[in-house]
């Protein structure tokens, strides 16, 4: 059996992203915007969980599909950073940080996808 997904840099990066999103969602006024908060948290959790799901899959096609979902969810969180900023839920610095976390996770997930092409 290979390495556990918890040792994957992509999963670790996604975990940092999730923790950042949850930290932001605990604050006013975002904590009261249930729709936006729920969607943001779901998208972030999707990144982390789909990396784990892909990692644990035995079939390359299933791995690729899960990793692609994780990558798209990174894009969703990054896109949501704009209404967060525009509606003053987060500062410019916080948006930049959130975007950097999304981009890093996305690059690491892309690496997982590329590694499947070598099989």
N, C-alpha and C positions, 0 to 999 in steps of 0.2 A: 504494500500500500504506500502511496506517495505522501508528500507533505500535507498536513491539514490546511484547510483554507485560511485558518487564522494566521498562518505564517506568510501568506501571500501579501506582497506590498500593495497590491490593488485593493484587497479587502481591508487592510489596515488604513489605507487612505480613505476608503469609503466610510469606515468607522469614524474617523476624524470629521468627515463631512457631516455625518448624521449627528454627531455630538454638537457641532457648530449650529446646525439647523435647530436642534432641540433647545439649545441655549438661547438662540434668538427668539424662538417661539414662546419661551417662558416670560418674555418681557412685554410690558405695555408699549403700544396698544395692540401689538400683533397677537398677544395671547387672547384677545377678545374677538379677533376676526377668525371665526371658527372655520369657515370655508377655505380661506387662503392658508391658514395654519395647517389644516388637515391635508390639503393637497401638497403643500411643501414637505411636510413630514413623510407622507406616503412616497413621494418621489425620491427623497433621500434614502429612506429605508429600502426602497426598490433597488437602488444602486448596490447597497451592501448585500442584500439577500440574493439578488440575482448573480452576483459574483460567487457567493457560496453555493448556490444551486448549480451553476455551471461547473464549478470546481468539482463538485461531488458527482456529476453525471458521468456515466461510462461511455456515452455516445458523443462523438465529435459534433454532430449536427445539433444535438441538444445543448452542448456546451456553447457552441457558437450563438445559438438563439438566446440563451440566458445572458451571455456577455453583451450581445447587441442590445438587449433590453436594458441592461445596466448602463450601457453607454448612452442610450437615449434618455434614460432617467437623469443622468448627469446634465444633459442638455436642458431638460425640463427644469431642474433646479436653477441652472444658470439663467434661463429665460425668466423664471419667476423672481430672480433678484432685481429685475428692472421695476416691476410694480411695487416691490418692497421698498426700493429706493424712491421711486416717484411719489409714493404715498407716505414717505417719511417714517416707515417702519424701521429702516436701517440707515446708517450713515454711508457716505461714499466709501470710506475706509472699510466698513463692514461688507459692503457690496463687493469691493475689490477682493477682499479676503475670501468671500464665498465663491466668487468666480474662479479664483486661483485654485481653491480646493476642488471645484468641479472639473477644471481643466486638467489638473494633476490626476485625478481619478480617471478621467476619460482617457488620458494618455496611457496609464497603466493598464486599463481595460483593453485598449487597442493593442497593447503588447501581448495580452493573453489571446486575443483574437488572432494576431499574427502567428503566435506560437502554434496555433491549430493548423495553420496552412503548411507548417513544416512536417506534419504527421502524414 
